[in-house]
Amino acid sequence: MKRTTDKFSGKSSNRSRVPQRKEPLRRFDLVQQADEIERILQQAVEHELSIHKRLGNPIAAWRDGKVVIIPPEEIVPSSES
């Protein structure tokens, strides 16, 4: 059974007390951080592509409106090109 918390009383569905947050949540301006977020995501993709290539696993990609399977020998991370 999934436990839920009543946001008004601070009690969970099983009647135990849920600790309240002492400090407010920090707000992030994602628009200002968009370039950094994109760079980090691109690094993650490159890392995963290199792992797939090294382990000999194919990848799926979207090309010309269709899903295609790319064999590991054809995977070329942009850091290698």
Backbone atoms as SQL, in Angstrom:
CREATE TABLE atoms (id INTEGER PRIMARY KEY, chain TEXT, resi INTEGER, resn TEXT, atom TEXT, x REAL, y REAL, z REAL);
INSERT INTO atoms VALUES
  (1, 'A', 1, 'MET', 'N', 0.833, -1.171, 0.000),
  (2, 'A', 1, 'MET', 'CA', 0.000, 0.000, 0.000),
  (3, 'A', 1, 'MET', 'C', 0.883, 1.242, 0.000),
  (4, 'A', 2, 'LYS', 'N', 0.621, 2.169, -0.856),
  (5, 'A', 2, 'LYS', 'CA', 1.386, 3.390, -0.962),
  (6, 'A', 2, 'LYS', 'C', 1.019, 4.343, 0.164),
  (7, 'A', 3, 'ARG', 'N', 2.042, 4.867, 0.822),
  (8, 'A', 3, 'ARG', 'CA', 1.794, 5.836, 1.878),
  (9, 'A', 3, 'ARG', 'C', 1.699, 7.224, 1.269),
  (10, 'A', 4, 'THR', 'N', 0.747, 7.973, 1.726),
  (11, 'A', 4, 'THR', 'CA', 0.591, 9.333, 1.256),
  (12, 'A', 4, 'THR', 'C', 0.643, 10.272, 2.444),
  (13, 'A', 5, 'THR', 'N', 0.940, 11.511, 2.185),
  (14, 'A', 5, 'THR', 'CA', 1.010, 12.502, 3.250),
  (15, 'A', 5, 'THR', 'C', -0.031, 13.570, 3.005),
  (16, 'A', 6, 'ASP', 'N', -0.787, 13.876, 4.026),
  (17, 'A', 6, 'ASP', 'CA', -1.746, 14.973, 3.959),
  (18, 'A', 6, 'ASP', 'C', -0.954, 16.259, 4.117),
  (19, 'A', 7, 'LYS', 'N', -0.918, 17.084, 3.085),
  (20, 'A', 7, 'LYS', 'CA', -0.073, 18.275, 3.122),
  (21, 'A', 7, 'LYS', 'C', -0.550, 19.314, 4.132),
  (22, 'A', 8, 'PHE', 'N', -1.750, 19.179, 4.630),
  (23, 'A', 8, 'PHE', 'CA', -2.245, 20.147, 5.599),
  (24, 'A', 8, 'PHE', 'C', -1.930, 19.725, 7.031),
  (25, 'A', 9, 'SER', 'N', -2.054, 18.444, 7.340),
  (26, 'A', 9, 'SER', 'CA', -1.821, 18.014, 8.715),
  (27, 'A', 9, 'SER', 'C', -0.401, 17.508, 8.930),
  (28, 'A', 10, 'GLY', 'N', 0.322, 17.171, 7.851),
  (29, 'A', 10, 'GLY', 'CA', 1.671, 16.651, 7.997),
  (30, 'A', 10, 'GLY', 'C', 1.712, 15.212, 8.462),
  (31, 'A', 11, 'LYS', 'N', 0.593, 14.520, 8.393),
  (32, 'A', 11, 'LYS', 'CA', 0.557, 13.122, 8.821),
  (33, 'A', 11, 'LYS', 'C', 0.447, 12.218, 7.609),
  (34, 'A', 12, 'SER', 'N', 1.112, 11.071, 7.688),
  (35, 'A', 12, 'SER', 'CA', 1.048, 10.118, 6.590),
  (36, 'A', 12, 'SER', 'C', -0.215, 9.281, 6.730),
  (37, 'A', 13, 'SER', 'N', -0.485, 8.482, 5.717),
  (38, 'A', 13, 'SER', 'CA', -1.701, 7.664, 5.713),
  (39, 'A', 13, 'SER', 'C', -1.702, 6.617, 6.819),
  (40, 'A', 14, 'ASN', 'N', -0.518, 6.286, 7.364),
  (41, 'A', 14, 'ASN', 'CA', -0.501, 5.324, 8.461),
  (42, 'A', 14, 'ASN', 'C', -0.445, 6.034, 9.821),
  (43, 'A', 15, 'ARG', 'N', -0.744, 7.316, 9.830),
  (44, 'A', 15, 'ARG', 'CA', -0.863, 8.160, 11.027),
  (45, 'A', 15, 'ARG', 'C', 0.470, 8.510, 11.700),
  (46, 'A', 16, 'SER', 'N', 1.612, 8.173, 11.089),
  (47, 'A', 16, 'SER', 'CA', 2.886, 8.577, 11.679),
  (48, 'A', 16, 'SER', 'C', 3.185, 10.019, 11.267),
  (49, 'A', 17, 'ARG', 'N', 3.945, 10.691, 12.072),
  (50, 'A', 17, 'ARG', 'CA', 4.277, 12.103, 11.821),
  (51, 'A', 17, 'ARG', 'C', 5.377, 12.179, 10.765),
  (52, 'A', 18, 'VAL', 'N', 5.233, 13.060, 9.816),
  (53, 'A', 18, 'VAL', 'CA', 6.216, 13.270, 8.764),
  (54, 'A', 18, 'VAL', 'C', 7.035, 14.496, 9.141),
  (55, 'A', 19, 'PRO', 'N', 8.381, 14.374, 9.151),
  (56, 'A', 19, 'PRO', 'CA', 9.187, 15.548, 9.520),
  (57, 'A', 19, 'PRO', 'C', 8.956, 16.701, 8.556),
  (58, 'A', 20, 'GLN', 'N', 8.834, 17.888, 9.097),
  (59, 'A', 20, 'GLN', 'CA', 8.620, 19.076, 8.286),
  (60, 'A', 20, 'GLN', 'C', 9.967, 19.656, 7.857),
  (61, 'A', 21, 'ARG', 'N', 10.014, 20.210, 6.675),
  (62, 'A', 21, 'ARG', 'CA', 11.225, 20.825, 6.144),
  (63, 'A', 21, 'ARG', 'C', 11.499, 22.114, 6.908),
  (64, 'A', 22, 'LYS', 'N', 12.727, 22.274, 7.416),
  (65, 'A', 22, 'LYS', 'CA', 13.071, 23.451, 8.210),
  (66, 'A', 22, 'LYS', 'C', 13.433, 24.645, 7.348),
  (67, 'A', 23, 'GLU', 'N', 14.026, 24.387, 6.201),
  (68, 'A', 23, 'GLU', 'CA', 14.407, 25.487, 5.325),
  (69, 'A', 23, 'GLU', 'C', 13.607, 25.390, 4.031),
  (70, 'A', 24, 'PRO', 'N', 13.299, 26.522, 3.449),
  (71, 'A', 24, 'PRO', 'CA', 12.507, 26.494, 2.207),
  (72, 'A', 24, 'PRO', 'C', 13.309, 25.877, 1.061),
  (73, 'A', 25, 'LEU', 'N', 12.598, 25.321, 0.095),
  (74, 'A', 25, 'LEU', 'CA', 13.244, 24.762, -1.083),
  (75, 'A', 25, 'LEU', 'C', 13.924, 25.865, -1.871),
  (76, 'A', 26, 'ARG', 'N', 15.137, 25.571, -2.371),
  (77, 'A', 26, 'ARG', 'CA', 15.815, 26.557, -3.215),
  (78, 'A', 26, 'ARG', 'C', 15.173, 26.549, -4.597),
  (79, 'A', 27, 'ARG', 'N', 15.058, 27.688, -5.190),
  (80, 'A', 27, 'ARG', 'CA', 14.523, 27.794, -6.543),
  (81, 'A', 27, 'ARG', 'C', 15.682, 27.896, -7.519),
  (82, 'A', 28, 'PHE', 'N', 15.557, 27.195, -8.626),
  (83, 'A', 28, 'PHE', 'CA', 16.588, 27.212, -9.648),
  (84, 'A', 28, 'PHE', 'C', 16.036, 27.893, -10.886),
  (85, 'A', 29, 'ASP', 'N', 16.838, 28.736, -11.479),
  (86, 'A', 29, 'ASP', 'CA', 16.447, 29.377, -12.726),
  (87, 'A', 29, 'ASP', 'C', 16.989, 28.534, -13.876),
  (88, 'A', 30, 'LEU', 'N', 16.165, 27.623, -14.352),
  (89, 'A', 30, 'LEU', 'CA', 16.602, 26.689, -15.379),
  (90, 'A', 30, 'LEU', 'C', 16.924, 27.374, -16.698),
  (91, 'A', 31, 'VAL', 'N', 16.311, 28.505, -16.960),
  (92, 'A', 31, 'VAL', 'CA', 16.591, 29.227, -18.209),
  (93, 'A', 31, 'VAL', 'C', 18.031, 29.721, -18.201),
  (94, 'A', 32, 'GLN', 'N', 18.466, 30.269, -17.074),
  (95, 'A', 32, 'GLN', 'CA', 19.844, 30.764, -16.987),
  (96, 'A', 32, 'GLN', 'C', 20.853, 29.629, -16.995),
  (97, 'A', 33, 'GLN', 'N', 20.454, 28.447, -16.546),
  (98, 'A', 33, 'GLN', 'CA', 21.365, 27.319, -16.473),
  (99, 'A', 33, 'GLN', 'C', 21.236, 26.380, -17.670),
  (100, 'A', 34, 'ALA', 'N', 20.485, 26.768, -18.672),
  (101, 'A', 34, 'ALA', 'CA', 20.204, 25.887, -19.811),
  (102, 'A', 34, 'ALA', 'C', 21.472, 25.426, -20.520),
  (103, 'A', 35, 'ASP', 'N', 22.432, 26.316, -20.730),
  (104, 'A', 35, 'ASP', 'CA', 23.666, 25.933, -21.423),
  (105, 'A', 35, 'ASP', 'C', 24.446, 24.895, -20.635),
  (106, 'A', 36, 'GLU', 'N', 24.534, 25.079, -19.326),
  (107, 'A', 36, 'GLU', 'CA', 25.250, 24.119, -18.493),
  (108, 'A', 36, 'GLU', 'C', 24.527, 22.774, -18.453),
  (109, 'A', 37, 'ILE', 'N', 23.208, 22.818, -18.361),
  (110, 'A', 37, 'ILE', 'CA', 22.415, 21.588, -18.348),
  (111, 'A', 37, 'ILE', 'C', 22.608, 20.833, -19.661),
  (112, 'A', 38, 'GLU', 'N', 22.564, 21.548, -20.776),
  (113, 'A', 38, 'GLU', 'CA', 22.751, 20.909, -22.079),
  (114, 'A', 38, 'GLU', 'C', 24.143, 20.286, -22.196),
  (115, 'A', 39, 'ARG', 'N', 25.161, 20.987, -21.698),
  (116, 'A', 39, 'ARG', 'CA', 26.535, 20.471, -21.746),
  (117, 'A', 39, 'ARG', 'C', 26.657, 19.187, -20.918),
  (118, 'A', 40, 'ILE', 'N', 26.066, 19.172, -19.735),
  (119, 'A', 40, 'ILE', 'CA', 26.129, 17.997, -18.868),
  (120, 'A', 40, 'ILE', 'C', 25.399, 16.813, -19.501),
  (121, 'A', 41, 'LEU', 'N', 24.223, 17.070, -20.083),
  (122, 'A', 41, 'LEU', 'CA', 23.479, 15.993, -20.746),
  (123, 'A', 41, 'LEU', 'C', 24.243, 15.451, -21.947),
  (124, 'A', 42, 'GLN', 'N', 24.892, 16.332, -22.703),
  (125, 'A', 42, 'GLN', 'CA', 25.678, 15.886, -23.860),
  (126, 'A', 42, 'GLN', 'C', 26.847, 15.017, -23.414),
  (127, 'A', 43, 'GLN', 'N', 27.502, 15.405, -22.305),
  (128, 'A', 43, 'GLN', 'CA', 28.592, 14.583, -21.769),
  (129, 'A', 43, 'GLN', 'C', 28.085, 13.204, -21.372),
  (130, 'A', 44, 'ALA', 'N', 26.891, 13.155, -20.774),
  (131, 'A', 44, 'ALA', 'CA', 26.309, 11.873, -20.361),
  (132, 'A', 44, 'ALA', 'C', 26.023, 10.992, -21.577),
  (133, 'A', 45, 'VAL', 'N', 25.499, 11.579, -22.640),
  (134, 'A', 45, 'VAL', 'CA', 25.217, 10.820, -23.867),
  (135, 'A', 45, 'VAL', 'C', 26.521, 10.280, -24.448),
  (136, 'A', 46, 'GLU', 'N', 27.543, 11.115, -24.527),
  (137, 'A', 46, 'GLU', 'CA', 28.834, 10.679, -25.068),
  (138, 'A', 46, 'GLU', 'C', 29.414, 9.540, -24.233),
  (139, 'A', 47, 'HIS', 'N', 29.287, 9.650, -22.927),
  (140, 'A', 47, 'HIS', 'CA', 29.779, 8.606, -22.030),
  (141, 'A', 47, 'HIS', 'C', 29.058, 7.285, -22.300),
  (142, 'A', 48, 'GLU', 'N', 27.738, 7.335, -22.405),
  (143, 'A', 48, 'GLU', 'CA', 26.955, 6.119, -22.642),
  (144, 'A', 48, 'GLU', 'C', 27.240, 5.530, -24.021),
  (145, 'A', 49, 'LEU', 'N', 27.418, 6.380, -25.024),
  (146, 'A', 49, 'LEU', 'CA', 27.759, 5.873, -26.358),
  (147, 'A', 49, 'LEU', 'C', 29.090, 5.128, -26.329),
  (148, 'A', 50, 'SER', 'N', 30.066, 5.673, -25.618),
  (149, 'A', 50, 'SER', 'CA', 31.373, 5.017, -25.551),
  (150, 'A', 50, 'SER', 'C', 31.269, 3.676, -24.820),
  (151, 'A', 51, 'ILE', 'N', 30.429, 3.607, -23.789),
  (152, 'A', 51, 'ILE', 'CA', 30.229, 2.338, -23.075),
  (153, 'A', 51, 'ILE', 'C', 29.581, 1.308, -23.992),
  (154, 'A', 52, 'HIS', 'N', 28.539, 1.710, -24.733),
  (155, 'A', 52, 'HIS', 'CA', 27.871, 0.781, -25.657),
  (156, 'A', 52, 'HIS', 'C', 28.874, 0.261, -26.694),
  (157, 'A', 53, 'LYS', 'N', 29.669, 1.159, -27.243),
  (158, 'A', 53, 'LYS', 'CA', 30.635, 0.771, -28.265),
  (159, 'A', 53, 'LYS', 'C', 31.657, -0.206, -27.687),
  (160, 'A', 54, 'ARG', 'N', 32.188, 0.119, -26.503),
  (161, 'A', 54, 'ARG', 'CA', 33.199, -0.725, -25.867),
  (162, 'A', 54, 'ARG', 'C', 32.665, -2.118, -25.521),
  (163, 'A', 55, 'LEU', 'N', 31.412, -2.198, -25.067),
  (164, 'A', 55, 'LEU', 'CA', 30.827, -3.479, -24.683),
  (165, 'A', 55, 'LEU', 'C', 30.259, -4.256, -25.873),
  (166, 'A', 56, 'GLY', 'N', 30.208, -3.598, -27.042),
  (167, 'A', 56, 'GLY', 'CA', 29.694, -4.282, -28.225),
  (168, 'A', 56, 'GLY', 'C', 28.181, -4.312, -28.306),
  (169, 'A', 57, 'ASN', 'N', 27.531, -3.338, -27.658),
  (170, 'A', 57, 'ASN', 'CA', 26.059, -3.276, -27.682),
  (171, 'A', 57, 'ASN', 'C', 25.583, -2.272, -28.721),
  (172, 'A', 58, 'PRO', 'N', 24.561, -2.619, -29.497),
  (173, 'A', 58, 'PRO', 'CA', 24.004, -1.661, -30.459),
  (174, 'A', 58, 'PRO', 'C', 23.186, -0.593, -29.730),
  (175, 'A', 59, 'ILE', 'N', 22.872, 0.471, -30.448),
  (176, 'A', 59, 'ILE', 'CA', 22.002, 1.516, -29.898),
  (177, 'A', 59, 'ILE', 'C', 20.843, 1.749, -30.861),
  (178, 'A', 60, 'ALA', 'N', 19.773, 2.282, -30.340),
  (179, 'A', 60, 'ALA', 'CA', 18.625, 2.661, -31.174),
  (180, 'A', 60, 'ALA', 'C', 18.674, 4.163, -31.372),
  (181, 'A', 61, 'ALA', 'N', 18.373, 4.626, -32.566),
  (182, 'A', 61, 'ALA', 'CA', 18.377, 6.057, -32.872),
  (183, 'A', 61, 'ALA', 'C', 17.197, 6.371, -33.783),
  (184, 'A', 62, 'TRP', 'N', 16.840, 7.631, -33.846),
  (185, 'A', 62, 'TRP', 'CA', 15.749, 8.106, -34.677),
  (186, 'A', 62, 'TRP', 'C', 16.351, 8.780, -35.897),
  (187, 'A', 63, 'ARG', 'N', 16.114, 8.224, -37.089),
  (188, 'A', 63, 'ARG', 'CA', 16.646, 8.803, -38.332),
  (189, 'A', 63, 'ARG', 'C', 15.565, 8.793, -39.401),
  (190, 'A', 64, 'ASP', 'N', 15.368, 9.933, -40.017),
  (191, 'A', 64, 'ASP', 'CA', 14.403, 10.079, -41.104),
  (192, 'A', 64, 'ASP', 'C', 13.015, 9.586, -40.709),
  (193, 'A', 65, 'GLY', 'N', 12.622, 9.876, -39.479),
  (194, 'A', 65, 'GLY', 'CA', 11.286, 9.521, -39.022),
  (195, 'A', 65, 'GLY', 'C', 11.100, 8.059, -38.659),
  (196, 'A', 66, 'LYS', 'N', 12.209, 7.316, -38.553),
  (197, 'A', 66, 'LYS', 'CA', 12.121, 5.896, -38.213),
  (198, 'A', 66, 'LYS', 'C', 13.161, 5.552, -37.153),
  (199, 'A', 67, 'VAL', 'N', 12.873, 4.503, -36.389),
  (200, 'A', 67, 'VAL', 'CA', 13.841, 3.996, -35.429),
  (201, 'A', 67, 'VAL', 'C', 14.772, 3.046, -36.169),
  (202, 'A', 68, 'VAL', 'N', 16.075, 3.259, -35.998),
  (203, 'A', 68, 'VAL', 'CA', 17.068, 2.381, -36.607),
  (204, 'A', 68, 'VAL', 'C', 17.992, 1.850, -35.514),
  (205, 'A', 69, 'ILE', 'N', 18.506, 0.661, -35.712),
  (206, 'A', 69, 'ILE', 'CA', 19.460, 0.065, -34.788),
  (207, 'A', 69, 'ILE', 'C', 20.854, 0.264, -35.378),
  (208, 'A', 70, 'ILE', 'N', 21.731, 0.866, -34.585),
  (209, 'A', 70, 'ILE', 'CA', 23.091, 1.134, -35.036),
  (210, 'A', 70, 'ILE', 'C', 24.025, 0.131, -34.365),
  (211, 'A', 71, 'PRO', 'N', 24.733, -0.665, -35.167),
  (212, 'A', 71, 'PRO', 'CA', 25.651, -1.645, -34.580),
  (213, 'A', 71, 'PRO', 'C', 26.819, -0.931, -33.888),
  (214, 'A', 72, 'PRO', 'N', 27.438, -1.578, -32.910),
  (215, 'A', 72, 'PRO', 'CA', 28.490, -0.917, -32.137),
  (216, 'A', 72, 'PRO', 'C', 29.671, -0.431, -32.975),
  (217, 'A', 73, 'GLU', 'N', 29.988, -1.138, -34.041),
  (218, 'A', 73, 'GLU', 'CA', 31.129, -0.712, -34.868),
  (219, 'A', 73, 'GLU', 'C', 30.843, 0.585, -35.636),
  (220, 'A', 74, 'GLU', 'N', 29.568, 0.986, -35.732),
  (221, 'A', 74, 'GLU', 'CA', 29.212, 2.234, -36.417),
  (222, 'A', 74, 'GLU', 'C', 28.970, 3.396, -35.447),
  (223, 'A', 75, 'ILE', 'N', 29.050, 3.139, -34.149),
  (224, 'A', 75, 'ILE', 'CA', 28.860, 4.204, -33.160),
  (225, 'A', 75, 'ILE', 'C', 30.104, 5.076, -33.157),
  (226, 'A', 76, 'VAL', 'N', 29.911, 6.372, -33.398),
  (227, 'A', 76, 'VAL', 'CA', 31.016, 7.314, -33.401),
  (228, 'A', 76, 'VAL', 'C', 30.671, 8.477, -32.469),
  (229, 'A', 77, 'PRO', 'N', 31.132, 8.411, -31.213),
  (230, 'A', 77, 'PRO', 'CA', 30.882, 9.551, -30.320),
  (231, 'A', 77, 'PRO', 'C', 31.541, 10.809, -30.898),
  (232, 'A', 78, 'SER', 'N', 30.922, 11.959, -30.719),
  (233, 'A', 78, 'SER', 'CA', 31.424, 13.176, -31.331),
  (234, 'A', 78, 'SER', 'C', 32.818, 13.533, -30.829),
  (235, 'A', 79, 'SER', 'N', 33.214, 13.042, -29.654),
  (236, 'A', 79, 'SER', 'CA', 34.564, 13.318, -29.162),
  (237, 'A', 79, 'SER', 'C', 35.628, 12.609, -29.995),
  (238, 'A', 80, 'GLU', 'N', 35.229, 11.566, -30.733),
  (239, 'A', 80, 'GLU', 'CA', 36.160, 10.830, -31.599),
  (240, 'A', 80, 'GLU', 'C', 36.202, 11.383, -33.008),
  (241, 'A', 81, 'SER', 'N', 35.194, 12.180, -33.392),
  (242, 'A', 81, 'SER', 'CA', 35.142, 12.644, -34.789),
  (243, 'A', 81, 'SER', 'C', 35.893, 13.937, -34.982);
